[in-house]
Amino acid sequence: MIAGRYTLDREVGRGGMGAVWLGRDEVLGRQVAVKRIGLAPGASDADLHRAEREAKLAARLNHPHVVAVFDLVDEGDQQWLVMEYVEGTNLSGLLRDRGRLTPDQAAPLLGQAADALAAAHAAGIVHRDVKPSNMLVTDEGHLKLSDFGIARAEADPSLTQTGLLTGSPAYLAPEVASGSTATDRSDVWSLGASLYHALSGHPPYEVKDNVLGALYRIVHEDPPRLDDAGWLAPLLEHTMTHDPAERWPMHRVRDFLAAGPGSAETAVLPRAGSGETQRLSVLPPVSTGVAPVVTPAAAAAATGGRAERPRRAGPVLAAALALVAIAAVTGLAFVLGNDRATEQPATAAPGSGGSASGSPEASPSGSPSGSPSPTAQPRPTAASMTAFVDQYIPLAASDPESAFAMLTPAFQQASGGLDGYLGFWGTVRRAEVLDVSADPAAGTVSYVYRRQTEAGGGPVEESVTLQLQQQSDGSYLIAGDLS
């Protein structure tokens, strides 16, 4: 029993901000979703602040297409966010199960998301993590936007002060990918990218092999287009365009979707009342069962398969040179979430360090094809440091002998040499990072991860802080475990 009124049934989801449980409000007699925040003692301040932000911002939005937040309670040393329970799946899962949608099927769903975002923008709130996995869909086709964990009120600079990169890379607006602060027009791009995913069956940018390469393409290449977008083609043109000033405001996106196929010829039409939910008959019911209410992330940061994982701390590079400089040695990770197709191991060991993977199959030497070489050593950034850790963890789980080379000689010796290192990593079968952040000034990366060993038994969660040492070429080595 939590706060004397909420009982927990079972865990239905997990992301960078914590676990999500199906629960029951015994006072009001209704099902609720309960998100546990701050799983790691001594390492939960950022999560707690994010939870409070989500509660306060979501509470400002009393909207039929926004997951309602009912309560934020403290129980012992844990904090719990009590939300509306939505039974069904998310748009990402629906697309995985059913394949791409037709324009007439996609429009009612994305129209509901646009309606929610238009209300948020009118209230001065930028969501900053708009993606299919944060769009919950019931079997009846009703959509609710979730996970305001990294949303920001226009008057609240708290996130930008920390230098966080917020958003999921496949859906990230170019200005955010190049280091600028997200605005309401950044949400417009992300909704357009989500629409692209719905119509094509895949995200507009492939990021699993090389996240930094994807960011380079987002910033420098023309946005991708679909030949078969039908009457929604103009919407893609006016949402996924590089200049934020040329993007339609969200209320115009909403009105275009609500107006239907005729909107392609009539440009902006008055909003069609509440017709968006009545038009959902074009999308046959989907048998999904119970799915997580929140698909965070990430992220704010699980590896592969994590609902757009919890984003990793750290600004994205502001220019191509910086992108390439880091790309030469590492991929990129995020404080809140990547939509991934498959789950990627992520592990950490006492005395050896560990992390989360933002680019599951990227190698430490991967870089955007054809990009120029940097002329000076890049300065340490939270993005590059968390990206290093993102690569290290899956490598340590799958190929510990290669990962051992990512330790400084002194720390290799302190870890008991290769035999001592293999004594731990050689037993790890699977792992997942739950959250990660970096402090470039101190050269440290802290993260929480969950591992499963070959010996079986339940998963083990642990908090780790690593000391990183930057090399002359801009790469990093693990110099110590400060946990």
Secondary structure as the mmCIF struct_conf table of DSSP 4:
data_model
#
loop_
_struct_conf.conf_type_id
_struct_conf.id
_struct_conf.beg_label_comp_id
_struct_conf.beg_label_asym_id
_struct_conf.beg_label_seq_id
_struct_conf.end_label_comp_id
_struct_conf.end_label_asym_id
_struct_conf.end_label_seq_id
STRN STRN1 ILE A 2 ILE A 2
TURN_TY1_P TURN_TY1_P1 ALA A 3 ARG A 5
STRN STRN2 TYR A 6 GLY A 15
TURN_TY1_P TURN_TY1_P2 GLY A 16 MET A 17
STRN STRN3 GLY A 18 ASP A 25
TURN_TY1_P TURN_TY1_P3 GLU A 26 GLY A 29
STRN STRN4 ARG A 30 ILE A 37
BEND BEND1 ALA A 40 ALA A 40
TURN_TY1_P TURN_TY1_P4 PRO A 41 GLY A 42
BEND BEND2 ALA A 43 ALA A 43
HELX_RH_AL_P HELX_RH_AL_P1 ASP A 45 ALA A 59
TURN_TY1_P TURN_TY1_P5 ARG A 60 ARG A 60
TURN_TY1_P TURN_TY1_P6 PRO A 64 HIS A 65
STRN STRN5 VAL A 66 VAL A 66
STRN STRN6 VAL A 69 GLU A 75
TURN_TY1_P TURN_TY1_P7 GLY A 76 ASP A 77
STRN STRN7 GLN A 78 GLU A 84
BEND BEND3 GLY A 88 GLY A 88
STRN STRN8 THR A 89 ASN A 90
HELX_RH_AL_P HELX_RH_AL_P2 LEU A 91 ARG A 98
HELX_RH_AL_P HELX_RH_AL_P3 PRO A 103 ALA A 122
TURN_TY1_P TURN_TY1_P8 ALA A 123 GLY A 124
STRN STRN9 ILE A 125 VAL A 126
HELX_RH_3T_P HELX_RH_3T_P1 PRO A 132 ASN A 134
STRN STRN10 MET A 135 VAL A 137
TURN_TY1_P TURN_TY1_P9 ASP A 139 GLU A 140
BEND BEND4 GLY A 141 GLY A 141
STRN STRN11 LEU A 143 LEU A 145
TURN_TY1_P TURN_TY1_P10 GLY A 149 ILE A 150
STRN STRN12 ARG A 152 ALA A 153
TURN_TY1_P TURN_TY1_P11 GLU A 154 ALA A 155
HELX_RH_AL_P HELX_RH_AL_P4 SER A 158 THR A 162
TURN_TY1_P TURN_TY1_P12 GLY A 163 GLY A 163
BEND BEND5 GLY A 167 GLY A 167
HELX_RH_3T_P HELX_RH_3T_P2 PRO A 169 TYR A 171
HELX_RH_AL_P HELX_RH_AL_P5 PRO A 174 ALA A 177
TURN_TY1_P TURN_TY1_P13 SER A 178 GLY A 179
HELX_LH_PP_P HELX_LH_PP_P1 SER A 180 ALA A 182
HELX_RH_AL_P HELX_RH_AL_P6 ASP A 184 SER A 200
BEND BEND6 GLY A 201 HIS A 202
BEND BEND7 PRO A 204 TYR A 205
BEND BEND8 LYS A 208 ASP A 209
HELX_RH_AL_P HELX_RH_AL_P7 VAL A 211 HIS A 220
BEND BEND9 GLU A 221 GLU A 221
HELX_LH_PP_P HELX_LH_PP_P2 ASP A 222 PRO A 224
TURN_TY1_P TURN_TY1_P14 ASP A 227 ASP A 228
HELX_RH_3T_P HELX_RH_3T_P3 GLY A 230 LEU A 232
HELX_RH_AL_P HELX_RH_AL_P8 ALA A 233 THR A 239
BEND BEND10 MET A 240 MET A 240
BEND BEND11 HIS A 242 HIS A 242
HELX_RH_3T_P HELX_RH_3T_P4 PRO A 244 GLU A 246
BEND BEND12 ARG A 247 ARG A 247
HELX_LH_PP_P HELX_LH_PP_P3 TRP A 248 PRO A 249
HELX_RH_AL_P HELX_RH_AL_P9 MET A 250 ALA A 259
TURN_TY1_P TURN_TY1_P15 PRO A 261 GLY A 262
HELX_RH_AL_P HELX_RH_AL_P10 SER A 263 THR A 266
BEND BEND13 VAL A 268 VAL A 268
TURN_TY1_P TURN_TY1_P16 GLY A 273 SER A 274
HELX_RH_AL_P HELX_RH_AL_P11 GLY A 275 GLN A 278
HELX_RH_3T_P HELX_RH_3T_P5 ARG A 279 VAL A 282
BEND BEND14 LEU A 283 LEU A 283
BEND BEND15 VAL A 293 VAL A 293
HELX_RH_3T_P HELX_RH_3T_P6 ALA A 298 ALA A 300
BEND BEND16 THR A 303 THR A 303
TURN_TY1_P TURN_TY1_P17 GLY A 304 GLY A 305
BEND BEND17 ARG A 306 GLU A 308
HELX_LH_PP_P HELX_LH_PP_P4 PRO A 310 PRO A 310
STRN STRN13 ARG A 311 ARG A 312
BEND BEND18 ALA A 313 GLY A 314
HELX_LH_PP_P HELX_LH_PP_P5 PRO A 315 LEU A 317
BEND BEND19 ALA A 318 ALA A 319
HELX_RH_AL_P HELX_RH_AL_P12 ALA A 320 ALA A 327
TURN_TY1_P TURN_TY1_P18 ALA A 328 VAL A 329
STRN STRN14 VAL A 335 LEU A 336
BEND BEND20 ALA A 341 THR A 342
STRN STRN15 ALA A 348 ALA A 349
TURN_TY1_P TURN_TY1_P19 PRO A 350 SER A 352
STRN STRN16 GLY A 353 GLY A 354
BEND BEND21 GLY A 358 SER A 359
TURN_TY1_P TURN_TY1_P20 PRO A 360 GLU A 361
TURN_TY1_P TURN_TY1_P21 PRO A 364 SER A 365
TURN_TY1_P TURN_TY1_P22 SER A 369 GLY A 370
HELX_LH_PP_P HELX_LH_PP_P6 SER A 371 PRO A 374
BEND BEND22 THR A 375 ALA A 376
HELX_LH_PP_P HELX_LH_PP_P7 GLN A 377 PRO A 380
HELX_RH_AL_P HELX_RH_AL_P13 ALA A 382 SER A 398
HELX_RH_AL_P HELX_RH_AL_P14 PRO A 400 PHE A 404
TURN_TY1_P TURN_TY1_P23 ALA A 405 MET A 406
STRN STRN17 LEU A 407 LEU A 407
HELX_RH_AL_P HELX_RH_AL_P15 PRO A 409 ALA A 414
TURN_TY1_P TURN_TY1_P24 SER A 415 GLY A 416
HELX_RH_AL_P HELX_RH_AL_P16 GLY A 417 TRP A 425
TURN_TY1_P TURN_TY1_P25 GLY A 426 THR A 427
STRN STRN18 VAL A 428 ASP A 439
TURN_TY1_P TURN_TY1_P26 PRO A 440 GLY A 443
STRN STRN19 THR A 444 THR A 453
TURN_TY1_P TURN_TY1_P27 GLU A 454 ALA A 455
BEND BEND23 GLY A 457 GLY A 458
STRN STRN20 VAL A 460 GLN A 470
TURN_TY1_P TURN_TY1_P28 SER A 472 ASP A 473
BEND BEND24 GLY A 474 GLY A 474
STRN STRN21 TYR A 476 ASP A 481
#
